[in-house]
Each structure stands twice: as C-alpha cells, then as structure tokens.
C-alpha cells in the first residue's frame, strides 16, 4: 500500500494516488476506494488493476484537509491502508479508518 501526493503550487487541490500492491491485493478482482471524499459510496471510486496486479486510483483532494478512507476488496472485505498518514477510530465497531492528510 502506497499513497503518493502530487502538489502543484497555486492549485487548491492535491492529486493523491492510492496504490495496492499485488501482494496486498491478493486474488482480488475488484477493489474500491471508499471514504469521506466520496460520501462512503462503495461504488463511486473503483481502482484500476494494472497488468502486474497493482490496483491504483488518483483523486484531486482539497489541500489542508484530512480524509478518512478504507479499501473494499471484492465487495466483501474492508481493509485499512497500513501506510496511511494516520488512523482514527471508526464509529462502527472496534476498528480504525485510514486517514490521508493533504
């Protein structure tokens, strides 16, 4: 799992790319990025699978903000990003959400 930030001076948004390696993705056929930025819509931000098995998606997010998110693997399993900027307790059960700081 990798999160890359691409800042452009003078631009109020930052392009953020979320990656899941083939090792983390396993045999997944679909992975969706779900979080504050898409109102926790499980279908709004599907990640694209590359030939090498890596899943990735890029979003433009407002600078100076924090966004909670999770990965939804094959519409069944929720996964945090172990490389996230930080983590916060989820309001649902005994779990955490990943956070990207922009």
N, C-alpha and C positions, 0 to 999 in steps of 0.2 A: 504494500500500500504506500502510495506516494501522493503528496499534494504539492503542486507547483504553482507559485504565484507569479504572474507577469504584470508588473506595474508599468504604466505609461504616464509620465509626468504630465500634469494638466488634465488628465482624464479622471472623472469622478468614480470610475469603476476599475476594478482589477480583474483580469482574466485569470481564473483559477481552474487548473486541470486536475482532476481526480483520476488516479490510476490504481488498478488492482492487477497484481502480477498473476501469471498462470498458476503459481503455487498457491496463492490466496484464493483465486477464483475456483480452483479445482476443476470439477467437471461441469460447472455451471453453464447453462445455455443462455441465461438471461440474468443481468444484474441491473437494478435500478438504483439511482442515487435519490434519496428521499430526505427532505429536510425543510427547514424554515423557508428557504428560498423558493420552494415550490408548494408551500402550504401543506407539506407532508402528503402530497399526491403520489401514490405508488406507481403511477403510470406516466407522470409528466417528464421524467428525465432518465430515459433508458441509456445505459452505457453501451458503447460500440465495442465489439470484440475484434481485435486485430488477428492476423494470421498466426502470430506467435502465441496467442491465447491471452494476451493482456486485454483488459477492459479499460476504457477511458471515456471521459466526457469533460467538456470545458464549459464553464459558465462565466458570465460577466456579473460580478458581485460588487455592491457599493462599498467603497473604501470607508474605513473607520467603523466597520460593523463586525459582529460575530454571528456565525450561523451554525446552528445545531444540525446534525445530519446522521444518517445511517445508510448502510447498503442493504438492499433487499435482494437476496440471492434466490433465483428461481421461484419467486413469489412465495417463499416458504420460510426462509431463514434470515433473521436480522443480524447484521454484523457491524461492529464498530470499526473505525479506522485506527489501528494501533499507532500510526504516525501522525495523528491529528494534533493540532496546536494545543488542545486541552480537552478535558472531558467534564461533563456535568451530569448530575443525577437526573435520570428520566422520571417524569411524573407517573410513569406506568411501571409498576413493579419494582423489583430490585435490580435495576440495570442502569447503564450510563449511555449518554449520547456523545458522539464525537462533536468537536467544535473546530471550525476553521475561522481564524482571525484574519480579517482583510484590512 
